[in-house]
């Protein structure tokens, strides 16, 4: 066969191949599988930024939290630190009541003073009931008063299925929470107190000559897990709240009522891997950036910027981010004066035409009234329009 004939034959073959490829259907996106079965009394997997629930089971059933209670104990301590009411260097007295508290211990001694930062480590790393009571008494005067604080904060965080009676998680008929509420609490700790969240990544610490390991196995087994809290009583079973970050996406997992320390770690790992494998979280719009500007009448300015109050994230199936769309509506005439935060419309986010998130469209700053002449001119224009 001559070179020309060979070239012609190859060209015909390539053209035929391209024609056949053109007739093949486009590769469809793989459907997102259902969440894995989780061997627990209650569980939930939530994206930290969007708040979207990716998997859940009995997530709003009231269950015993055991030492997951100490997430709220730590939350209150962090809040008091941020307000300047206490300091990490404070020397906290250890009462006999704190020293005698049953259950897990951080080995603090009665009638001594322990640095507040050390007690935080005792609560978070060792899950010490004695350290929890010492902190509760230091902040509120008594553990009963501290429990009132816990419930006040729970209501503020919209933890509607939760009630606390102590700072430790020791069993009581009126001491309960839900997987959904614990996810909200962990989200709040990470969001509000990032400088203190680092305590949850400590794998061990030493106090009084005793080295105390963190019971969260995933801190060692999964490098993306950077925090969480374990809990266990005979009634509550083995529980774990964990948070992990991969490629800028953070997930929060809650697993309650498993049969062993190993199982709670396995079931948590199962949920975390599912979330990272099949979902993607994207920032749709920043709070600091206006969504649009529109006319404001009778004001010191003729235009007003409208935006959203907080950064808006959405979580969608992986590889679906390019199908996200956003739009907004301004639903009323805007007359000055305008107060910052006043709502004038809605910002909507859709995936394949289906709404997946909505936020109020609000004024990003105050607009005062214009001069008498300006207001009069605008009234005339509005009359004829």
N, C-alpha and C positions, 0 to 999 in steps of 0.2 A: 504494500500500500504506500502511495506517495505521501510526502509531508502534507500537501494540500488536502488530500483525501482524509488523512488522519485528523487534521485540524477541523475539517467540516464535520466529521463524525463526532468529535468531542463536543463541538458546539451544539449539534442536534441533541446529544445526550443531556447536556447542561440545561438547554431550553426545556426539554421534556421534564427534567427533574424539578425545575422552577415552577412549571405549570402544575405538576402534581402537588407540590408544596402549597401552592396558592389555593388549591381546592380543599386542603385539610383544615379542620376547624381550629381556631385559636385556642391555645392552652388556657383553660379556665383556672381561676384562683382556687386553691385547695380549700374546702370548707373547714371551718374551725371545729374541731372535735368537741364533744361534751366533756365537761370537767371530769377528772378521775374520781373514782369512788374513794372516799376517805373514811377510815376506820376510827371514828370519833363521835362523841355525843353531840358535838356542835362544832362547826368550822366556818371559816370565811376567808376569802382571798380578795384583797382590795388594792387597786392602784393608789399610791400615795398622793400623786398630784391631781388626778382627775376625780378621785373618790369613787370611781366606778367599781362595782362588785363583779369580779370575774368568776367566782365560784362560791357556793355556799350550801350549807345543810344545817337545818335547825338553828340558824344563826341568830334568831330572836327568841329562842327558848331560854328561860331563866335557869342558869346553872351555877354551881359553886365555883368561884374563881381560884380558890386556894391562894397561893402566893402571887398570882397575877394581880391581886389586890394592891401589891406594892408598886405597881405602875402609877396608881393614883397617889399613893404616899409620896413617891418621888416627884410626881407632877406638882404637888403642893409645895414641896421643898424647893423645886426649881423656880416656881412662881414667887415664892418668898425671897429667894436669892435675886431674882430679876427686879423685884421691887425695892431691893436694898434693905429689907427688914432683917435679914441675917446675912452672914458671910461664911465662906468655905473655911475660914480660919477660926471660926467660933469654937470655943471649948464647951461642949455640951455635957451637962451632968447626967450620970447614969443612976437612976433611982433603983430601989430594991424591986419595985414593980416591974420595971423594964428588965432588970437582970433575971427575974424569976419567970419571965414569959416562956411558955412552953413552945416546943417545936424547934425548928432549925435555929441555930445560934451563930453569932459572929464573935463570940468569946470576949465580949466587953465585960469589965469587972464593976461590981456594985460600988457606989460612993466614989467613983473616979470621974474624971472629965476626959472626954474623947473628942478629938477634932471633928467638926461637922463633915468635912470631906471624907474622913475615914468611915463615918457612919453611913454616908451615901454608898460607899463601896460595899459596906456590910449588908446594906439592903439589896443592892442590885446584883452584886457578884455572888455573895454567899446566901442571899435571901434570909438574912438574920432577923428573926422576930424581935429579938432584944434591941437591935439597932432601930427597927421600925418604931417601937414604942418609945424609945429614948427621943427620937426626932419628933414624934407626935406630941409628947409632953413638952418638949422645948418650944415648939411652935404654938401650940394651943393651950397649954397648961395641963390638959388631961387627954387621954385617948378618946373619951366620949365626945369632948368638944372638938377634937380633931376629926372624928367621924362625921360630925355635922358639917365641917368644912369640906370633907370629901363629897358628901351628898350635894352640897351647894355647887361645887365645881362640876359634878356629874350632870346636874341640871343645866348648867351653863354650856356644857359641851353636847347637849341633847342626847345624853345617855339615858334614854327613857326606860330601859329595862334593868336598871341597876340600883342597888341600895347597899350601903356599907354600914357596918356596925363596929368595925375595928380597922386598924392600920396594917394588920398582918395577913389576914386571910384565914385565920383559924375558924373552924366551922361554926355557923350559927344559922338558925332557920330564917332570919331576916337579912342574911348576908348573901347577895347573889348578883349576877351580871349576865351579859350575853356576849356571844362572839362578835356581833355587830358593834356593841358598845365598846368592847375592848379595842377593836380596830380604830374607832374614832379617837379613843384615848391615846393610842400609840401614835396616830397621825398628828395629834395635837402636841405631843411631846417633841416629835421630830421637827415640826413646823415652828412651834413657839420657842423652843429652847435648844437650838442646834448646838450651842456651845456646851450644853450639859448632856446631850445625847451620847457623847463620846464615852461616858461611863459604861454604857451598855456593851461596848466592844472589849472591855477588859476581860482577859481570859483567866487571870488569877491575881490575887494580891495577898500580901502577908501582913498579919497583925498579931502582936503579942507572941511572936515566935511561931505562929501557925500559918501555913500557906493554905489559902482557901481557893479552890477552883470554881470557875463559872460552870453551872450545870447545863448551860446551853451548848449541846454538842455541835451544833451547826457552825458555831464560831470557828471551830477547827476543821470541820468537814467541808464547808462551802465558803470559799474566800469572798463571795459576794454578800454573805450574811454579815452585817456589821452591828447587830444589836438585837435585843429581845429580852424576854423574861420567862423563866420557867415557874411552874407551880405544881404542887402535889399534896393531896391528902387522900386518905382511904376513900372518902366519900366523893371527892372531886375527880379522882383519877390523875393521870399525868397530863399536864397542860403546857402549852408553849405559845407565846406570841413572839413572832420574829419579823425582822425587816431585812430586805436585801436589795442591792442596787447592781444592775448590769447595764452598761452602755447608756448611763444617764436615766434609766427607768427604774423607779423604786416601787417595790411591792411590800405589802404588809399581810402577813398570814396569822390567823388565829386558829388554834386547834385545842379543843377542850375534851377532857374525859377519855383519854386513851388508856391502854392497859399497862404500858411500860414506858420507861425513859427512852428506850430505843424506838418504840413505835411512834411516839410523839415526834421524834426527829425525822423518822422516815416519812410520816404523813405530811409533815410540814415541807420537807424537801420535795415531795411529790407535787404539792400545790404550787410551790415557787417555780419549779421547772416548767410546769404547765403554763403558768402566766407569762414567763419570759419567752417561751417557745412560740406561743400562738398569738400574742398580743403586742401592740406597739402603742406608746403614748406620745402624743404630739402637742406642742404648744400652738394653739390656734391664734390667740391674740393676747398681747401684754396689756396690763392695766394702765401702764404709763403712756400708752400710745392711743390717741383718739381714733375712734372708729369712723367718725364723720364730723363735719362741721355743718351747721344749718343756721338759718336766719332766726335772730331773736329780735322781737319787736319792742319798741319803747325803752330800749336799754342803752347803757353807756357804751356798749359795743354792738355792732350790727350782726355779729356772728358768735356762735357758741360751739365749743367742742363737746362732743358726746362720746363717752367711752364706757368701759365696764369697771367694776369696783376691784376685781382681782384677776390675776392672770388666769386665762381659761385654757385648760388642758382637756383633751378627750383621749380615751383609750379605745382603739379599734382593732379588729383582726389584723394580724401581720400582713403586710403588703397591700393594705387597703387605704393607706394614708393619702394616696393621690386621688382618691374618690371623695375626700372630705370637701365640703363647700360651706361658705358662710355668707349670711346676708343679714340685713337689719331693716327695721321699720321705725319711722318717727311718727308717732300716732296722734300728735296734737300740735296746735299752734303754740308757740313759746313766747310768752310775754314776760318782760322784766318787771320786778326783780326776780332773779333765779338763784336758788340756794344750791351750793355744791352738793351733789348726791341726789338731787331731785330727778325722778324718773320721767323720761319722755319717749320711751319706745322699748324695743326689744332686739337683742342680738341673738341670732339662731345659727346653730351648726348642724349640718346634715351629712349623712353618709348614704350615698346612692338614693338621695331624695327623701330619706327618712330622718326626722329630727332626732338628734342624739344629745343635744345640750342647748339650753336657753339661759340668757342672763339679761337683767334689766339694762337698758341703755340710759346712762345717767349723765348729768352735767358734771364736767370735770373741775369746774371752778365757779365761784360766785359771779353773777353779773348784776350790777346795780342799775337803778333807773337812770335813763338819760335826762338831758336837760328838758325844760318845759317845751321849747321849740321843737326838739327832736321827738318828744312824745306826741305832740300835736300833729306833726307831719306824718308820723306812723299811723295815728288814728285815721287820718284822712285817707292814706293809702289802703288801710284795712277796710274802710267803709266802701271804697270803690271796688275792692277785690272780692 
